Amino acid sequence: MESLQKLEDWFRDCPGALVAFSGGVDSSLVAFLAQHFLGADAALAVISASPSLKLSDLEEAKQFALNHNLPLRVITTQEIDNPNYFSNPSNRCYFCKHTLYDELAGLRTEFPDWWVLNGTNVDDFGDYRPGLKAADEFQVRSPLADCGISKEGVRELAEHFALDCWNKPASPCLSSRVPYGDRITETKLRQIEDAEAAVKAAGFPINRVRHFGDRAKVEVPSEDVVELNLKQDALRAALIEIGFETVEFDEEGFVSGKLNRAIGVQAN
């Protein structure tokens, strides 16, 4: 596998790796490869127990590390206390990643020669990702992107190594469900997490619940919209119990980054 050989060559120069780990397939693959090529003594996956990360995703990430004998450290970042973050500007992700990479930079006093790595792949450069600027500022390295590996290539490599996350759906931070300009609060984030869990339990593992104040808007893949319509009454009741006053069901279907349309950017 050519991509694997490129990655092996890339890691040959790496003295040690602090991996910004989220539990998604990209960073999971990088964390696994760091341990695979460098050994457990020269690799550490670092995940933030941030309010914007689903508690279920945090637990799955911990289990992934345990299953694959990956050294793991859980930290708690405080981006939600930063007004540049909680005011939710269109570049909110920059402030989130800046906080994370600042914490990782602090760990370099403990691991002075190690590189900080992330899971950016080449497809991310065609998306709206303000966090990439923060990565540049902190000189974070991206082995997947450096080796020309796409999202499809990431999943192929993860499947090759039998990583159980190889086909895990994308799960961006919960704050991405709140329209730009609407304040991010822990209450909103927990409502979103609970609402998406309810939609998943109803038979829609891929879904988004957008948070418009008292109004929730539910998205599922377009091929599932007809089935969703049959379950509207039960789901509306469940989401109202969570704290929403009204619930809408998006007839267009799930589109990643749909809220970016408000700023003239369409995410892939």
Secondary structure, DSSP 8 states (H G I E B T S, - for coil): -HHHHHHHHHHHT-S-EEEE--SSHHHHHHHHHHHHHH-GGGEEEEEE--TTS-HHHHHHHHHHHHHTT--EEEE---GGG-HHHHT--TTHHHHHHHHHHHHHHHHTTTSTT-EEE----GGGGGS--THHHHHHHTT-B-HHHHTT--HHHHHHHHHHTT-TTTT------GGGGS-TTS---HHHHHHHHHHHHHHHHTT-SS-EEEEETTEEEEE--GGGHHHHHHTHHHHHHHHHHHT-SEEEE-SS---TTGGGGGGT----
